[in-house]
Every structure is written in structure tokens, then in C-alpha cells.
Amino acid sequence: MFGLVALADRGVHDPDYMPFLRAWTREPDGVRQRHSLQYYWRCWASWDVEAWELPFGVWVDDELVGVQTIMAGTFPQARTFETGSWVQRDHQGQGLGKEMRAAVLHFGFAGLDAVRATTGAFHDNTRSLAVTAALGYEPNGDQLRPRDGEPARCLEFKMERADWEPRRRNDIVIEGLEPCLPLFGLDATER
Ligand SMILES: CC(C)(COP(=O)(O)OP(=O)(O)OC[C@H]1O[C@@H](n2cnc3c(N)ncnc32)[C@H](O)[C@@H]1OP(=O)(O)O)[C@@H](O)C(=O)NCCC(=O)NCCS
């Protein structure tokens, strides 16, 4: 967690461009770090079967390079999850975004038995949109979201389990999930 805060301090995106719905990367020094820690603590502290947010650290060898988050509301009933991510700037454009998204799709579909994944990005976030396109999501409309005080077009995407199955990777391994399944409202004995 402290490592992720320090990693974000080294830069997440071009300062002139805001890829996030909440402009946390533009907060002043001191505030940004505190808010980031509060965010990670909140993910643990407010965990509920009906609403959870799970940020996975992303390591290349022993180096922390980013975060891949998976989140859901009413997952036991809707079996739908959403994702969000960032890679520290120095490590972008090297294929990591695609790898980590593929990993979390595997976690959601293979690990949690989900039926749909969703994601979204601002219309001009070319890298994020390229990752989404490369992994085979379908367009699912758009929304206007506030950015820099103005409405900005956010493109939405979805992937059904049937779209993921043919792309399923056999080199991704999930470890340690079984004892955690009740936290997702899932029963290991039914699987
Ligand atoms: C979005 C993000 C997670 C993607 O991770 P990444 O490691 O950079 O992505 P990858 O290298 O796996 O893939 C990038 C894709 O963009 C393409 N790309 C690379 N550089 C690019 C550039 N300067 N402009 C446009 N596209 C570019 C790559 O070719 C690749 O597409 P392809 O699969 O069609 O070849 C990362 O760039 C990031 O953290 N950005 C800032 C935060 C952010 O935008 N988060 C997402 C919010 S929705």
C-alpha cells in the first residue's frame, strides 16, 4: 500500500491529461498520499459481499509497477464486475496493461464464475481503449462524466462470459482464492 503511494508519486500520466473520474493524481503533495492510503484502507474496511473493491498490486519480477482493480455491487446476484487500472508512467506502453487486464478477467470469470465484465474510459484515453479493444470487449454505450469541470464522453464496454471463453488463457494461475470465496458471496462446495 505504501509502495503504491510512492509509485504514484513517480507519475501516472501526462499532467496535462486527466484519465480518471476523480482527479486524485492532481491533489497537492501530502493530501494525495493521505487520500490514496485512505482509499486502500477503505477497500478493506468497507468490504461487503454486496459491494466490494479489490485493488491488486501488479509486480514485474520484484518491482511494483501498477494496480489492477476489480469491483462489483450485488455480485452474488448480478455476477457482473467492473475493472480499473493504472501503470506507473515509466512502465506504460510495454504490454503490461493488457496482461493485467487479462489476469483480472481470468480472476472474475474463472475464479468468481462471473457472467459479465464491464469497463469504461474517456473517449480520448487511447491506451486504455486500445487495451479494451485488444481483449475483445463490445461497445456498451457512453456516458457524460465530469472532467476538468466539463462534461466529457466516457465510452462503456462489456464482455460476456461467452466472449471471454474462447480467449481464455491457460497460463494464468489463481492462488489462495478458495478460502476467500465467502467474501464474494460464493460457496466453495457448490463449485
Ligand atoms: C491505461 C493503461 C493502464 C494501459 O497500460 P499500458 O501498459 O500502457 O498498456 P499496454 O502497453 O498493454 O497497451 C497499450 C495499448 O495502447 C497502444 N499504445 C501504446 N502507446 C500509445 C500511445 N502513445 N498512444 C496510443 N496508443 C498507444 C499500444 O499499441 C497498445 O495497443 P495494442 O494492443 O493495440 O497494441 C496505462 O497506460 C495507464 O496507466 N494510463 C494512465 C492511467 C489510465 O489511463 N488508467 C485507465 C483509466 S480508464
The ligand as a Tripos MOL2 file, in Angstrom:
@<TRIPOS>MOLECULE
LIG
   48    50     1     0     0
SMALL
NO_CHARGES

@<TRIPOS>ATOM
      1 C1         -4.2540    2.5660  -19.4990 C.3       1 LIG1
      2 C2         -3.0310    1.8010  -19.0120 C.3       1 LIG1
      3 C3         -3.3890    1.0380  -17.7170 C.3       1 LIG1
      4 C4         -2.6140    0.7940  -20.1040 C.3       1 LIG1
      5 O1         -1.4690    0.1410  -19.6790 O.3       1 LIG1
      6 P1         -0.2150    0.0040  -20.6680 P.3       1 LIG1
      7 O2          0.7400   -0.9060  -20.0090 O.co2     1 LIG1
      8 O3          0.2420    1.3580  -21.0400 O.co2     1 LIG1
      9 O4         -0.9350   -0.7030  -21.9070 O.3       1 LIG1
     10 P2         -0.3290   -1.7490  -22.9580 P.3       1 LIG1
     11 O5          1.1040   -1.4190  -23.2070 O.co2     1 LIG1
     12 O6         -0.6630   -3.1310  -22.5190 O.co2     1 LIG1
     13 O7         -1.2370   -1.4670  -24.2370 O.3       1 LIG1
     14 C5         -1.3410   -0.1740  -24.6980 C.3       1 LIG1
     15 C6         -2.0770   -0.1590  -25.9990 C.3       1 LIG1
     16 O8         -2.0530    1.1960  -26.4230 O.3       1 LIG1
     17 C7         -1.2380    1.2910  -27.5730 C.3       1 LIG1
     18 N1         -0.3770    2.4440  -27.3590 N.ar      1 LIG1
     19 C8          0.8590    2.4730  -26.8820 C.ar      1 LIG1
     20 N2          1.3120    3.7250  -26.8320 N.ar      1 LIG1
     21 C9          0.3180    4.5110  -27.2770 C.ar      1 LIG1
     22 C10         0.1700    5.9080  -27.4600 C.ar      1 LIG1
     23 N3          1.1420    6.7750  -27.1560 N.pl3     1 LIG1
     24 N4         -0.9960    6.3530  -27.9100 N.ar      1 LIG1
     25 C11        -1.9790    5.4970  -28.2110 C.ar      1 LIG1
     26 N5         -1.9090    4.1650  -28.0530 N.ar      1 LIG1
     27 C12        -0.7600    3.6830  -27.5910 C.ar      1 LIG1
     28 C13        -0.4380    0.0440  -27.6530 C.3       1 LIG1
     29 O9         -0.1030   -0.2260  -29.0130 O.3       1 LIG1
     30 C14        -1.4150   -0.9710  -27.0810 C.3       1 LIG1
     31 O10        -2.4270   -1.2620  -28.0360 O.3       1 LIG1
     32 P3         -2.4170   -2.5720  -28.9570 P.3       1 LIG1
     33 O11        -2.8070   -3.7000  -28.0720 O.co2     1 LIG1
     34 O12        -3.4580   -2.2860  -29.9710 O.co2     1 LIG1
     35 O13        -1.0220   -2.6940  -29.4890 O.co2     1 LIG1
     36 C15        -1.8170    2.7420  -18.7300 C.3       1 LIG1
     37 O14        -1.4160    3.3520  -19.9440 O.3       1 LIG1
     38 C16        -2.1160    3.8090  -17.7110 C.2       1 LIG1
     39 O15        -1.9530    3.5650  -16.5210 O.2       1 LIG1
     40 N6         -2.5380    5.0230  -18.1220 N.am      1 LIG1
     41 C17        -2.7850    6.1080  -17.1890 C.3       1 LIG1
     42 C18        -3.9360    5.7990  -16.2640 C.3       1 LIG1
     43 C19        -5.1500    5.3570  -17.0330 C.2       1 LIG1
     44 O16        -5.4620    5.8760  -18.0960 O.2       1 LIG1
     45 N7         -5.8830    4.3880  -16.4450 N.am      1 LIG1
     46 C20        -7.0960    3.8940  -17.0380 C.3       1 LIG1
     47 C21        -8.2300    4.8100  -16.7120 C.3       1 LIG1
     48 S1         -9.6890    4.2900  -17.5810 S.3       1 LIG1
@<TRIPOS>BOND
     1     1     2 1
     2     2     3 1
     3     2     4 1
     4     2    36 1
     5     4     5 1
     6     5     6 1
     7     6     7 2
     8     6     8 1
     9     6     9 1
    10     9    10 1
    11    10    11 2
    12    10    12 1
    13    10    13 1
    14    13    14 1
    15    14    15 1
    16    15    16 1
    17    15    30 1
    18    16    17 1
    19    17    18 1
    20    17    28 1
    21    18    19 ar
    22    18    27 ar
    23    19    20 ar
    24    20    21 ar
    25    21    22 ar
    26    21    27 ar
    27    22    23 1
    28    22    24 ar
    29    24    25 ar
    30    25    26 ar
    31    26    27 ar
    32    28    29 1
    33    28    30 1
    34    30    31 1
    35    31    32 1
    36    32    33 2
    37    32    34 1
    38    32    35 1
    39    36    37 1
    40    36    38 1
    41    38    39 2
    42    38    40 1
    43    40    41 1
    44    41    42 1
    45    42    43 1
    46    43    44 2
    47    43    45 1
    48    45    46 1
    49    46    47 1
    50    47    48 1
@<TRIPOS>SUBSTRUCTURE
     1 LIG1         1 GROUP 0 **** ****
